[in-house]
Amino acid sequence: MNRDDALALLYEHTKTDSLRKHALGVEAAMRAYAARFGEDVERWLLVGLLHDFDYEETPSPQDHPMRGAAILADKGYPEDII
C-alpha cells in the first residue's frame, strides 16, 4: 500500500473533480499534521486520500464508511488505515 495505489483506488471510485480535490486537500493536511506530531507521514496521507473514496457510490451516512472499509479490507489495507 502506497500513495500510487491509494490514488488509483480514489480515482476508480471517485469521478467528480471536486471530491478528488477534496481528497487531495485532506491528504495535504494529514501529511502536515503527521509531520508536526511525529507520526508516520505515509500512513496518514493514505488515510487522507481514502477517507471519502466511496462517498459518490455510497453517500448515505450509515453505509458510506462501512462500504469503504470493506473495500479496503478486501484489498489488504491494515486496520489502522481502514
ZAPAGU-90933 format. One record per residue (C-alpha): residue number from 0; chain; x, y, z. Coordinates in Angstrom, 2 decimals, padded with zeros to 5 digits, always signed. Example, Ala and Ser with C-alpha at 12.3 -4.5 7.8 and 13.67 -1.06 7.14 Angstrom:
<pts>
<pt num="0" chaine="A" u="+012.30" v="-004.50" w="+007.80"/>
<pt num="1" chaine="A" u="+013.67" v="-001.06" w="+007.14"/>
</pts>
This chain:
<pts>
<pt num="0" chaine="A" u="+000.00" v="+000.00" w="+000.00"/>
<pt num="1" chaine="A" u="+001.46" v="+003.25" w="-001.13"/>
<pt num="2" chaine="A" u="+000.27" v="+006.62" w="-002.40"/>
<pt num="3" chaine="A" u="+000.06" v="+005.45" w="-006.01"/>
<pt num="4" chaine="A" u="-002.19" v="+002.53" w="-005.01"/>
<pt num="5" chaine="A" u="-004.39" v="+004.80" w="-002.89"/>
<pt num="6" chaine="A" u="-004.62" v="+007.39" w="-005.65"/>
<pt num="7" chaine="A" u="-005.65" v="+004.72" w="-008.17"/>
<pt num="8" chaine="A" u="-008.34" v="+003.48" w="-005.76"/>
<pt num="9" chaine="A" u="-009.56" v="+007.03" w="-005.21"/>
<pt num="10" chaine="A" u="-009.81" v="+007.67" w="-008.97"/>
<pt num="11" chaine="A" u="-011.52" v="+004.31" w="-009.55"/>
<pt num="12" chaine="A" u="-014.33" v="+005.16" w="-007.13"/>
<pt num="13" chaine="A" u="-014.41" v="+008.98" w="-007.32"/>
<pt num="14" chaine="A" u="-015.33" v="+010.59" w="-010.61"/>
<pt num="15" chaine="A" u="-016.03" v="+014.23" w="-009.71"/>
<pt num="16" chaine="A" u="-013.21" v="+016.71" w="-009.76"/>
<pt num="17" chaine="A" u="-014.48" v="+018.45" w="-006.62"/>
<pt num="18" chaine="A" u="-014.36" v="+015.30" w="-004.48"/>
<pt num="19" chaine="A" u="-010.94" v="+014.37" w="-005.88"/>
<pt num="20" chaine="A" u="-009.66" v="+017.84" w="-004.97"/>
<pt num="21" chaine="A" u="-011.18" v="+017.44" w="-001.50"/>
<pt num="22" chaine="A" u="-009.27" v="+014.17" w="-001.01"/>
<pt num="23" chaine="A" u="-006.03" v="+015.76" w="-002.17"/>
<pt num="24" chaine="A" u="-006.57" v="+018.67" w="+000.22"/>
<pt num="25" chaine="A" u="-007.20" v="+016.34" w="+003.15"/>
<pt num="26" chaine="A" u="-004.11" v="+014.36" w="+002.13"/>
<pt num="27" chaine="A" u="-002.03" v="+017.55" w="+002.34"/>
<pt num="28" chaine="A" u="-003.46" v="+018.41" w="+005.74"/>
<pt num="29" chaine="A" u="-002.86" v="+014.90" w="+007.07"/>
<pt num="30" chaine="A" u="+000.71" v="+014.99" w="+005.77"/>
<pt num="31" chaine="A" u="+001.34" v="+018.24" w="+007.65"/>
<pt num="32" chaine="A" u="-000.31" v="+017.01" w="+010.86"/>
<pt num="33" chaine="A" u="+001.67" v="+013.77" w="+010.80"/>
<pt num="34" chaine="A" u="+004.94" v="+015.65" w="+010.39"/>
<pt num="35" chaine="A" u="+004.00" v="+018.10" w="+013.13"/>
<pt num="36" chaine="A" u="+003.09" v="+015.38" w="+015.61"/>
<pt num="37" chaine="A" u="+005.91" v="+012.98" w="+014.71"/>
<pt num="38" chaine="A" u="+003.64" v="+010.37" w="+013.16"/>
<pt num="39" chaine="A" u="+004.08" v="+008.18" w="+010.08"/>
<pt num="40" chaine="A" u="+003.54" v="+010.61" w="+007.22"/>
<pt num="41" chaine="A" u="+002.97" v="+007.91" w="+004.59"/>
<pt num="42" chaine="A" u="+000.23" v="+006.20" w="+006.62"/>
<pt num="43" chaine="A" u="-001.51" v="+009.44" w="+007.49"/>
<pt num="44" chaine="A" u="-001.56" v="+010.67" w="+003.89"/>
<pt num="45" chaine="A" u="-003.18" v="+007.39" w="+002.82"/>
<pt num="46" chaine="A" u="-005.95" v="+007.98" w="+005.33"/>
<pt num="47" chaine="A" u="-006.43" v="+011.49" w="+003.97"/>
<pt num="48" chaine="A" u="-006.64" v="+010.32" w="+000.37"/>
<pt num="49" chaine="A" u="-009.02" v="+007.46" w="+001.10"/>
<pt num="50" chaine="A" u="-011.32" v="+008.87" w="+003.76"/>
<pt num="51" chaine="A" u="-014.16" v="+009.61" w="+001.27"/>
<pt num="52" chaine="A" u="-013.20" v="+007.46" w="-001.72"/>
<pt num="53" chaine="A" u="-016.52" v="+005.56" w="-001.64"/>
<pt num="54" chaine="A" u="-018.73" v="+008.59" w="-000.99"/>
<pt num="55" chaine="A" u="-020.09" v="+009.03" w="-004.53"/>
<pt num="56" chaine="A" u="-021.12" v="+005.38" w="-004.72"/>
<pt num="57" chaine="A" u="-022.46" v="+005.21" w="-001.15"/>
<pt num="58" chaine="A" u="-023.40" v="+008.69" w="+000.11"/>
<pt num="59" chaine="A" u="-025.70" v="+007.61" w="+002.95"/>
<pt num="60" chaine="A" u="-024.04" v="+008.24" w="+006.33"/>
<pt num="61" chaine="A" u="-024.76" v="+004.78" w="+007.71"/>
<pt num="62" chaine="A" u="-023.40" v="+002.95" w="+004.64"/>
<pt num="63" chaine="A" u="-020.61" v="+005.22" w="+003.34"/>
<pt num="64" chaine="A" u="-017.88" v="+004.39" w="+005.82"/>
<pt num="65" chaine="A" u="-018.79" v="+000.71" w="+006.03"/>
<pt num="66" chaine="A" u="-018.64" v="+000.04" w="+002.30"/>
<pt num="67" chaine="A" u="-015.31" v="+001.81" w="+002.02"/>
<pt num="68" chaine="A" u="-013.95" v="-000.12" w="+004.98"/>
<pt num="69" chaine="A" u="-014.97" v="-003.41" w="+003.36"/>
<pt num="70" chaine="A" u="-013.25" v="-002.46" w="+000.09"/>
<pt num="71" chaine="A" u="-010.06" v="-001.51" w="+001.93"/>
<pt num="72" chaine="A" u="-010.12" v="-004.74" w="+003.96"/>
<pt num="73" chaine="A" u="-010.57" v="-006.80" w="+000.77"/>
<pt num="74" chaine="A" u="-007.53" v="-005.05" w="-000.69"/>
<pt num="75" chaine="A" u="-005.44" v="-005.85" w="+002.38"/>
<pt num="76" chaine="A" u="-005.20" v="-002.42" w="+003.96"/>
<pt num="77" chaine="A" u="-004.26" v="-002.57" w="+007.65"/>
<pt num="78" chaine="A" u="-006.85" v="-001.82" w="+010.33"/>
<pt num="79" chaine="A" u="-005.28" v="+001.49" w="+011.36"/>
<pt num="80" chaine="A" u="-005.76" v="+002.83" w="+007.84"/>
<pt num="81" chaine="A" u="-009.26" v="+001.38" w="+007.48"/>
</pts>
